[in-house]
Structure formats: C-alpha cells, structure tokens
Amino acid sequence: METRVKEHNFKRITKAITPDWEGINNYQYAQNGRVWVLGDPRWYSVKLIKVGAQYVHCQLTDNLGKIDCLIIVVYGHNTIEQRKALWADIHNLAANITTLWLIGGDFNTVLYSQDRLMGNPITYSETQDFASCIQTLQLNELLWKGDYYTWSNKQDETDRIRSRIDRMFGNFEWMIQWGQVQNEYDLPQISDHSPMLLSISMNSRPGKIPFRFLNVWADHGSFVQIVQEVWEQNVTNWRMKNIRLKLKALKPRLKTLNNEVFRSITDKIDKARGELQDIQEKITTNYTDGLLEQEKTVLHQLEKWSLIKESVLKQKSRARWIKLGDSNSKYFSAMLKKRNQRKQIKELTSLDGKKLNDADKIKHEIIEFYKSLMGTAAPNLPAINRKIMKQGLMLSQQ
C-alpha cells in the first residue's frame, strides 16, 4: 500500500485505525513507507525477516497452530529498471525457502497481454522480468474470484484505464497444503485498487470420485491376464452391449489391482528410502558384496516406485508438456491440487439471492434448480387406455 504517511506519524495513524494491532513497515528503505504489515496479536504473530524498498518479508503464524508460513508483501516501483531489484531480491530469498511461502501485493506491472484495458499497449519487455521470476521459481497463482482488473485510474469513459497488477502466488508447499484457499478481490470503494482477501479454511469434503483409468496399470504383469479373462466371457449376442458389460466387469478388477499394488505408492517409496539408508550405513562399516547387491535391489525399487508415482501425478494433473523422469512429482502434486480445487463449487448464489458456502446447501440448491427445469420422478406416468381407444373410430386399409 502507498500510505503517504511520514514515519513519525506511523504509530499514531495505526493506533487510530487498529488500536490493538501490531505493525511492520519499510521506512528504513522508503521515505514514505511504501509497505505496512498490520496484524492482530490476539490471532496472529508476525515476525519480520527482511525488508526492502519494494517489499516486507515476514513469518506469519496463527495462535491456533493452523497457519505457519512465510509471506512477502509487495509494492513494486513504477519502472521496469526499478523493479529489477525486486525480482533479484525475491530470487535470493527463494533460495533458502523450503516451507510454505506466499508472494503477493501490488506488483505495479502486468503479467499477460490481456492484463490492461486502454492505455499503452503491453510490450514483451514490460512482462518479461515478472514472467521469468514466476516461471523460474515455479510459483502458482492462487485461485481467485472477483473482477479480473484490480486497478483503475478512476477516470471517465474513454480515459479510464484498467489493469491487473495485484496478485497472490504460492510455492509448491503452499499449494499442497492450502491449494483450496481462494483470493477474493473485493470492490475498490474509494481506492483505485481492489483489496485482496484470503480466507483460510480446511478442505471441503470431496464428493464421489469417478472411475479413471491409470496408464501405469497397463505396465503391470497381471494387467493383460485380467483383461483377457474378462474379454473371453460372452455375456450377450449384442456386440455393443457385450462390450459395455465387459468394460463394466473389468472396472472392479482394475480397482482391486490398484488397491493391492498402487494405492500406497508413497509408503513404498518411504520404505525403500529407509531400507536404502540402513544398507548404506552398514556399507560404511562393513563393505560386502551382499550389501552391495541389496543396495542395488533397493535402488531399483526406489526408482521404480518413484517413476510410477510421478507418472500417476502427471496423468492426474494433465501437465503433458513435462517429460517423466525429471523428479517433477512435487510440481505435478501442486498442479493436481490446483486443478481439483478448480472443479469444486465453493460459493453459489441461490435463486432468492442468498450466498451459499456450505457444501450440503450448495448441493441441495443445484438439485432443486434442475428439478425445476427437468421435473422429478413420478410414481405413475399417464398412458393411453387401449380399451377405450378401441371403442372409437379406427383407420383401415379400406
């Protein structure tokens, strides 16, 4: 936020706005204090890590033990050259981060070609540094709702410029644990920016998961035999119906295969890593051919299950542009989490204008809506009485 408040007025202004809150700022690098971070100590603890002219980096924890993450609050400079220092600082900070991490705020630059209405055309040089930072650090933009454009110059008609310069990103660790968190852009009111609101809530209860064929099943030794056993059965003489019934019979067999072999891949990987560690510790003190052979076997198992896990995650995430074997499991997991959350309906406005957030209420509203369109099942359907029809006039060949 651009406060335009001098440093000597910081405490007085913040106490007037939020009397019991604590605050962090970057006055030591910015004369007018470009960034303020305020928090209610009754709920959150904010620990300063580093500040710069365009950001404040801090650790955020809540008093309930639910949230523990790092967050960079950004307010970028106006020019491309000035923002280069911001991207460099973010890169340097990222090198030592292995926990949940959020990066968000007013970047003062657009990311995509559609991010500005009116004004100067968006150029490659304008987006290059921002896009490179996001791609290199493999950050994911949080799910969001609200107006696409987050800033306007508040001018009239043809002079009004609108752009998307306020965003929130999370690293892989954040997406894995809190990928369901949604960034809500509220109405700007008197500001030229739309405020961003993150509401932390637990994962919603998943619905019934449809059957999906996993490609790794086809590589298992018993897969062909299972398919042959089912396909050799002739259920009916109708070909298409026969195929449908065979596929239906094949589904529970494949589910059993998945549960018995592929369901606990992560446990198999953890077990192999534990065994490998034990063997390698023994090798350091007792170097034998037997231990070397055991190490080779366990390494093969670890590689096998790691590749299977990566393949499953890649298929589920639908990230087809990355090849297997490059240890991208973390990336695929984050993409899968993000994709699954996009398929969920988190909020719905009912026919009478009420906002629904509860999963059961949303489900009930959708069912009632389609009932009104398509009708409901009736115990009896009206039909023609054939006896009465025969008593009337009938058409004959004569």
C-alpha positions as CSV (number, residue, x, y, z in Angstrom):
1,M,0.0,0.0,0.0
2,E,1.2,3.5,-0.7
3,T,0.5,5.2,2.6
4,R,2.0,8.6,2.0
5,V,2.3,8.7,5.8
6,K,5.6,10.0,7.3
7,E,7.4,7.7,9.7
8,H,6.9,9.9,12.8
9,N,3.1,9.6,12.2
10,F,3.1,5.8,11.7
11,K,2.2,4.8,15.3
12,R,-0.4,7.5,15.7
13,I,-2.2,6.6,12.5
14,T,-2.1,2.8,13.0
15,K,-3.3,3.1,16.6
16,A,-6.2,5.2,15.4
17,I,-7.2,2.6,12.7
18,T,-6.4,-0.6,14.6
19,P,-5.7,0.3,18.3
20,D,-4.6,-3.2,19.5
21,W,-2.8,-4.3,16.4
22,E,1.0,-4.5,15.8
23,G,2.7,-3.3,12.7
24,I,5.8,-3.7,10.5
25,N,6.9,-1.2,7.8
26,N,9.8,-0.4,5.4
27,Y,10.5,3.2,6.3
28,Q,14.2,2.5,6.5
29,Y,14.3,1.9,2.7
30,A,11.3,4.0,1.6
31,Q,10.9,7.6,2.8
32,N,7.1,7.5,2.8
33,G,6.7,3.9,4.0
34,R,5.5,2.1,0.9
35,V,4.5,-1.1,2.7
36,W,2.7,-1.7,6.1
37,V,2.0,-5.1,7.5
38,L,-0.5,-5.0,10.4
39,G,-1.7,-7.9,12.5
40,D,-3.9,-8.6,15.5
41,P,-1.7,-10.3,18.1
42,R,-4.7,-12.0,19.6
43,W,-4.9,-14.1,16.5
44,Y,-1.6,-13.9,14.6
45,S,2.1,-13.5,15.2
46,V,4.1,-11.6,12.6
47,K,7.9,-11.9,12.7
48,L,10.0,-9.6,10.5
49,I,12.6,-11.4,8.4
50,K,13.7,-8.8,5.9
51,V,12.6,-5.5,4.3
52,G,13.4,-3.8,1.1
53,A,12.3,-0.7,-0.7
54,Q,9.6,-2.7,-2.5
55,Y,8.6,-5.4,0.0
56,V,8.4,-6.7,3.5
57,H,9.2,-10.4,4.1
58,C,7.9,-11.9,7.3
59,Q,6.8,-15.1,9.0
60,L,3.1,-15.5,9.8
61,T,1.7,-17.9,12.4
62,D,-1.7,-18.1,14.0
63,N,-2.3,-18.8,17.6
64,L,-4.4,-21.9,16.9
65,G,-1.4,-23.7,15.2
66,K,-3.1,-23.9,11.9
67,I,-1.0,-21.4,9.9
68,D,2.8,-21.2,9.7
69,C,4.1,-19.7,6.5
70,L,6.4,-17.1,5.1
71,I,4.9,-14.2,3.1
72,I,6.3,-11.3,1.0
73,V,4.1,-8.3,0.8
74,V,5.0,-6.4,-2.4
75,Y,4.6,-2.9,-3.6
76,G,6.6,-2.6,-6.8
77,H,8.2,0.5,-8.2
78,N,6.8,2.2,-11.3
79,T,9.5,1.5,-13.8
80,I,11.0,-1.7,-15.3
81,E,14.5,-0.8,-14.2
82,Q,13.5,-0.1,-10.6
83,R,11.6,-3.4,-10.4
84,K,14.7,-5.4,-11.4
85,A,15.9,-5.1,-7.8
86,L,12.6,-6.6,-6.6
87,W,12.9,-9.6,-8.8
88,A,16.5,-10.1,-7.7
89,D,15.6,-9.9,-4.0
90,I,12.7,-12.4,-4.5
91,H,15.1,-14.8,-6.2
92,N,17.7,-14.5,-3.4
93,L,15.0,-15.1,-0.7
94,A,13.6,-18.1,-2.5
95,A,17.0,-19.9,-2.5
96,N,16.7,-20.6,1.3
97,I,12.9,-21.3,1.5
98,T,11.7,-24.9,1.9
99,T,8.4,-24.1,3.7
100,L,5.0,-22.6,2.8
101,W,5.5,-19.3,1.0
102,L,3.2,-16.6,-0.2
103,I,4.1,-13.7,-2.5
104,G,1.5,-11.0,-3.1
105,G,0.5,-7.4,-3.4
106,D,0.7,-4.6,-5.9
107,F,3.5,-5.6,-8.4
108,N,2.8,-2.4,-10.4
109,T,3.2,-4.4,-13.6
110,V,1.1,-6.7,-15.7
111,L,1.9,-10.4,-16.4
112,Y,-0.1,-11.2,-19.5
113,S,-1.1,-9.5,-22.7
114,Q,-4.8,-9.2,-21.7
115,D,-4.0,-7.5,-18.3
116,R,-4.7,-3.9,-19.4
117,L,-7.7,-2.2,-20.9
118,M,-6.9,1.1,-22.7
119,G,-3.7,2.9,-22.1
120,N,-0.4,2.0,-23.6
121,P,-0.1,-1.4,-25.4
122,I,1.5,-4.2,-23.3
123,T,5.0,-5.0,-24.5
124,Y,7.3,-8.0,-24.0
125,S,9.8,-6.0,-22.1
126,E,7.1,-5.0,-19.7
127,T,6.2,-8.5,-18.7
128,Q,9.5,-10.3,-19.3
129,D,11.0,-9.9,-15.8
130,F,7.8,-10.7,-13.9
131,A,7.0,-13.8,-16.0
132,S,10.6,-15.0,-15.7
133,C,10.5,-14.7,-11.9
134,I,7.2,-16.6,-11.7
135,Q,8.4,-19.4,-14.1
136,T,11.9,-19.8,-12.6
137,L,10.6,-20.1,-9.0
138,Q,7.7,-22.2,-10.2
139,L,5.1,-20.2,-8.4
140,N,1.4,-20.8,-8.8
141,E,-1.2,-18.0,-8.8
142,L,-3.9,-18.7,-6.2
143,L,-7.4,-19.4,-7.2
144,W,-9.3,-16.1,-7.2
145,K,-12.8,-14.6,-7.7
146,G,-14.0,-11.1,-8.4
147,D,-13.2,-8.6,-11.1
148,Y,-10.3,-9.5,-13.4
149,Y,-8.9,-6.0,-13.4
150,T,-7.7,-4.9,-10.0
151,W,-6.7,-1.3,-10.6
152,S,-8.2,1.7,-12.4
153,N,-7.2,5.4,-12.8
154,K,-10.8,6.3,-11.9
155,Q,-11.2,8.5,-15.0
156,D,-14.4,8.8,-17.1
157,E,-15.4,6.8,-20.2
158,T,-12.6,6.6,-22.8
159,D,-10.0,8.0,-20.4
160,R,-10.4,5.1,-17.9
161,I,-7.5,2.7,-17.8
162,R,-7.9,-0.7,-16.1
163,S,-5.2,-3.3,-15.4
164,R,-4.5,-6.4,-13.4
165,I,-1.4,-5.6,-11.3
166,D,-2.4,-7.1,-7.9
167,R,-1.9,-10.8,-7.5
168,M,-1.2,-13.6,-5.0
169,F,1.2,-16.5,-5.6
170,G,2.1,-19.6,-3.6
171,N,5.0,-22.0,-3.9
172,F,4.6,-25.8,-4.1
173,E,4.5,-26.3,-0.4
174,W,1.7,-23.8,-0.1
175,M,-0.3,-25.3,-2.9
176,I,0.0,-28.8,-1.5
177,Q,-1.3,-27.8,1.9
178,W,-3.5,-24.7,1.2
179,G,-4.3,-25.0,-2.5
180,Q,-8.0,-24.6,-1.8
181,V,-7.5,-21.1,-0.4
182,Q,-9.1,-18.5,-2.7
183,N,-8.0,-14.9,-3.2
184,E,-11.2,-12.7,-3.3
185,Y,-11.0,-9.3,-5.0
186,D,-13.4,-7.0,-3.2
187,L,-14.9,-3.8,-4.5
188,P,-12.4,-0.9,-4.6
189,Q,-14.8,1.6,-2.9
190,I,-12.8,4.9,-2.7
191,S,-9.5,3.2,-3.6
192,D,-8.1,2.8,-7.0
193,H,-7.2,-0.9,-6.1
194,S,-9.4,-3.8,-5.4
195,P,-8.4,-5.2,-1.9
196,M,-7.4,-8.8,-1.7
197,L,-8.9,-11.1,0.9
198,L,-7.6,-14.7,1.7
199,S,-10.0,-16.8,3.8
200,I,-8.2,-19.7,5.4
201,S,-10.4,-22.8,5.6
202,M,-9.9,-26.5,5.6
203,N,-10.5,-28.7,2.5
204,S,-14.1,-29.3,1.7
205,R,-15.5,-32.8,1.8
206,P,-14.8,-34.5,-1.5
207,G,-17.8,-35.9,-3.4
208,K,-17.9,-39.3,-5.2
209,I,-14.8,-39.7,-7.3
210,P,-15.5,-41.1,-10.8
211,F,-13.5,-44.1,-12.2
212,R,-10.3,-43.1,-14.0
213,F,-8.0,-45.4,-15.9
214,L,-4.4,-45.0,-14.8
215,N,-1.8,-45.7,-17.5
216,V,0.6,-47.4,-15.0
217,W,-1.9,-50.3,-14.7
218,A,-1.0,-51.4,-18.3
219,D,2.6,-51.9,-17.3
220,H,1.8,-54.3,-14.5
221,G,2.5,-58.0,-15.2
222,S,-1.1,-59.2,-14.4
223,F,-2.9,-56.5,-16.4
224,V,-3.1,-58.4,-19.7
225,Q,-4.3,-61.5,-18.0
226,I,-7.0,-59.6,-16.2
227,V,-8.3,-58.1,-19.4
228,Q,-8.1,-61.4,-21.2
229,E,-10.1,-63.2,-18.5
230,V,-12.9,-60.6,-18.7
231,W,-12.9,-60.3,-22.5
232,E,-13.2,-64.1,-23.1
233,Q,-16.6,-64.0,-21.5
234,N,-19.6,-63.7,-23.8
235,V,-22.4,-62.2,-21.9
236,T,-24.8,-61.5,-24.7
237,N,-25.1,-61.7,-28.5
238,W,-25.5,-58.0,-28.9
239,R,-22.0,-56.7,-29.7
240,M,-22.2,-53.2,-28.3
241,K,-24.0,-54.4,-25.2
242,N,-21.4,-57.1,-24.8
243,I,-18.5,-54.5,-24.9
244,R,-20.3,-52.3,-22.4
245,L,-20.9,-55.2,-20.0
246,K,-17.3,-56.4,-20.3
247,L,-16.0,-52.9,-19.5
248,K,-18.3,-52.8,-16.5
249,A,-17.0,-56.2,-15.3
250,L,-13.4,-55.0,-15.9
251,K,-13.7,-51.9,-13.7
252,P,-13.9,-53.7,-10.3
253,R,-10.9,-56.0,-11.3
254,L,-8.8,-52.9,-12.1
255,K,-9.9,-51.3,-8.9
256,T,-8.7,-54.3,-7.0
257,L,-5.4,-54.2,-8.8
258,N,-5.0,-50.6,-7.9
259,N,-5.8,-51.1,-4.3
260,E,-3.4,-54.1,-3.9
261,V,-0.4,-52.7,-5.9
262,F,-0.6,-48.9,-6.5
263,R,-2.6,-47.5,-3.6
264,S,0.3,-47.0,-1.1
265,I,3.0,-45.8,-3.5
266,T,4.2,-43.1,-1.1
267,D,4.5,-45.7,1.7
268,K,6.5,-48.0,-0.7
269,I,8.9,-45.1,-1.5
270,D,9.4,-44.2,2.1
271,K,10.0,-47.8,3.0
272,A,12.6,-48.2,0.2
273,R,14.3,-45.0,1.3
274,G,14.5,-46.2,4.9
275,E,15.9,-49.6,3.7
276,L,18.4,-47.8,1.5
277,Q,19.6,-45.6,4.4
278,D,20.1,-48.7,6.6
279,I,22.0,-50.6,3.9
280,Q,24.3,-47.6,3.1
281,E,25.1,-47.1,6.8
282,K,26.1,-50.8,7.0
283,I,28.3,-50.5,3.9
284,T,30.3,-47.7,5.5
285,T,31.4,-50.0,8.3
286,N,31.1,-53.5,6.7
287,Y,31.7,-53.4,2.9
288,T,30.5,-56.7,1.4
289,D,29.2,-57.9,-1.9
290,G,25.9,-59.0,-0.3
291,L,25.2,-55.5,0.9
292,L,26.1,-54.0,-2.5
293,E,23.6,-56.4,-4.1
294,Q,20.9,-55.4,-1.6
295,E,21.7,-51.7,-2.3
296,K,21.3,-52.3,-6.0
297,T,17.9,-54.1,-5.5
298,V,16.5,-51.4,-3.2
299,L,17.7,-48.6,-5.6
300,H,15.8,-50.3,-8.4
301,Q,12.7,-50.5,-6.3
302,L,13.0,-46.8,-5.2
303,E,13.4,-45.8,-8.9
304,K,10.5,-47.9,-10.0
305,W,8.0,-46.6,-7.4
306,S,9.2,-43.0,-7.8
307,L,8.6,-43.2,-11.5
308,I,5.2,-44.8,-11.0
309,K,4.2,-42.0,-8.6
310,E,5.4,-39.3,-11.0
311,S,3.5,-40.9,-13.9
312,V,0.3,-41.1,-11.9
313,L,0.6,-37.5,-10.7
314,K,1.4,-36.3,-14.2
315,Q,-1.7,-38.0,-15.7
316,K,-4.0,-36.7,-13.0
317,S,-2.6,-33.1,-13.2
318,R,-2.8,-33.2,-17.1
319,A,0.5,-31.5,-17.3
320,R,1.5,-33.2,-20.6
321,W,4.4,-30.8,-21.6
322,I,6.9,-32.2,-19.0
323,K,8.6,-35.5,-19.5
324,L,8.8,-38.2,-16.8
325,G,12.0,-39.0,-15.0
326,D,13.0,-35.4,-14.0
327,S,11.7,-35.7,-10.4
328,N,8.7,-33.5,-11.1
329,S,6.4,-35.2,-8.5
330,K,6.2,-32.0,-6.4
331,Y,5.2,-30.0,-9.4
332,F,2.6,-32.5,-10.5
333,S,1.2,-32.7,-7.0
334,A,0.7,-28.9,-6.9
335,M,-0.9,-28.8,-10.3
336,L,-3.2,-31.7,-9.3
337,K,-4.2,-29.8,-6.2
338,K,-4.9,-26.7,-8.1
339,R,-6.9,-28.5,-10.8
340,N,-9.0,-30.4,-8.2
341,Q,-9.8,-27.1,-6.4
342,R,-10.9,-25.5,-9.7
343,K,-13.5,-28.3,-10.1
344,Q,-15.1,-27.5,-6.8
345,I,-18.0,-25.1,-6.3
346,K,-17.1,-23.2,-3.2
347,E,-19.8,-20.5,-3.4
348,L,-23.2,-20.2,-5.1
349,T,-25.9,-17.6,-5.2
350,S,-29.3,-19.2,-4.7
351,L,-32.4,-18.2,-6.7
352,D,-33.6,-16.0,-3.9
353,G,-30.2,-14.1,-3.9
354,K,-28.6,-15.7,-0.9
355,K,-24.9,-16.6,-0.9
356,L,-24.3,-20.2,0.0
357,N,-20.9,-21.5,1.2
358,D,-21.9,-24.8,2.9
359,A,-21.3,-27.9,0.6
360,D,-24.7,-29.5,1.5
361,K,-26.6,-26.4,0.9
362,I,-24.9,-25.8,-2.5
363,K,-25.7,-29.4,-3.4
364,H,-29.4,-29.0,-2.4
365,E,-29.7,-25.8,-4.4
366,I,-28.3,-27.3,-7.5
367,I,-30.6,-30.3,-7.3
368,E,-33.6,-28.1,-6.7
369,F,-32.7,-25.9,-9.6
370,Y,-32.5,-28.8,-12.1
371,K,-35.7,-30.3,-10.7
372,S,-37.5,-27.1,-11.6
373,L,-36.1,-27.4,-15.2
374,M,-36.4,-31.1,-15.8
375,G,-39.1,-32.2,-13.3
376,T,-39.0,-35.1,-10.8
377,A,-39.6,-38.8,-10.9
378,A,-43.3,-39.7,-10.8
379,P,-44.7,-43.0,-9.3
380,N,-47.1,-43.3,-12.3
381,L,-47.0,-41.9,-15.8
382,P,-50.2,-41.1,-17.7
383,A,-50.7,-43.5,-20.6
384,I,-53.3,-44.2,-23.3
385,N,-56.1,-46.6,-22.2
386,R,-56.1,-49.0,-25.2
387,K,-59.5,-50.5,-24.4
388,I,-61.2,-47.1,-24.6
389,M,-59.3,-46.2,-27.8
390,K,-60.6,-49.4,-29.5
391,Q,-64.1,-48.3,-28.9
392,G,-63.6,-45.3,-31.1
393,L,-63.2,-44.9,-34.9
394,M,-60.3,-46.8,-36.4
395,L,-58.4,-46.3,-39.7
396,S,-58.4,-49.3,-42.0
397,Q,-57.0,-50.1,-45.4
398,Q,-60.4,-49.7,-46.9
